[in-house]
């Protein structure tokens, strides 16, 4: 009977251990894969621009000024925002207040990227000869929706963060109710950013690569690879943010066996 | 003292009531808006095809055969799948087993749409003169990812549904663990479908509308409007699926006041 009881306890312990091990593996896999994809998107857009599009410039060369647009938008809306979301979701080592602060700083760093990215395409079109029209494409309309969502999220996040510092106790219920809405719209903003990038890349590939695209040209494949990285990113980051098991309780990480 | 106690009870009752009223308004708004947008996407793609693209055909006219592709893909991946997800999330009137069954039937109805939609573009390209190459664009690569996710979701959902009928008790824990993964990948599949549609529409607008697009041509605006409907759909359906308050407990709906 005692043996049977011991075996049952052992089994229960092993089950707990195997579950924590599974969660731990999932956690490491998601963090490593997301980080690699976030970096890969930036590396690919830089490689594409330097190798196929002759690098960057500002007002002195409108064609090259355009090149800053995809790079800065991917840096701001995808890499920095993606890292910021991931950081908030997976951080286990510091106090929550520091995690929130870094979450906000990463998003704040995305703002100059987005503003300069917007200016790059606006000036590039205005100063080209003849000037090109603005805001006619679904890409630009989607861009406005994405920027709107980003600003809304930033203002709401910042507002609740300021309230948190001023009157922590009084706003607890309001902030608790806000968390799932903020998280849900955060994922939606990233998905919108990914979709907007994909329509932008489709436009760009038809403008620059043209008929060669349908013959599997090198540049076309690089752009498709960048698109696939963005797609994979959208899938894995939204999975990471929504997955409850990635919120591993501290007691599972600081195992009793250690 | 008795008066104070009564007032506190009254306040608590009113708070509960106002919360349920807020949730009810949110619920109705989400259901009505999502349904309108799901129908609008289908109406807009039909209007676009009949009014600007000369309607439908099959093998006898490859150019018109192509027109079946956006319509069937939007019908399958967006309208039917979207209704299916929404139905599962918002149903309150029937037993869970019937809701699951309808969820599966709606997704099953999407399969012939997707298969025929795929055949429409494949045959249209193969039979055009000269034949056009296949699977070079990021739209087609994204299409494969979306179809893969759809098949994965359908097989996993169907498998767990069959198990449910065979040995309900033994698989309860497994199915409970599966639910959030299935829901998460469901939203991701819809987001992927929306993004794939948007890249497809961008391609199409550059092929068919051409330079007129940048001069705010009528057809261009209709396609952009369709794109915006898809974007709004993506935002609202993903919000509806993730929002816990839309899972109103029965006791709130069947109010004690009734």
Interface residues (C-beta under 8 A of the other chain):
Chain A: X132 X133 X136 X137 X138 X139 X141 X142 X145 X149 X180 X181 X184 X185 X187 X188 X191 X192 X194 X195 X198 X199 X201 X202 X203 X205 X206 X213 X214 X215 X216 X220 X223 X224 X227 X228 X231 X234 X235 X238 X239 X242 X243 X244
Chain B: X132 X133 X136 X137 X138 X139 X141 X142 X145 X180 X181 X184 X185 X187 X188 X191 X192 X194 X195 X198 X199 X201 X202 X203 X205 X206 X213 X214 X215 X216 X220 X223 X224 X227 X228 X231 X234 X235 X238 X239 X242 X243 X244
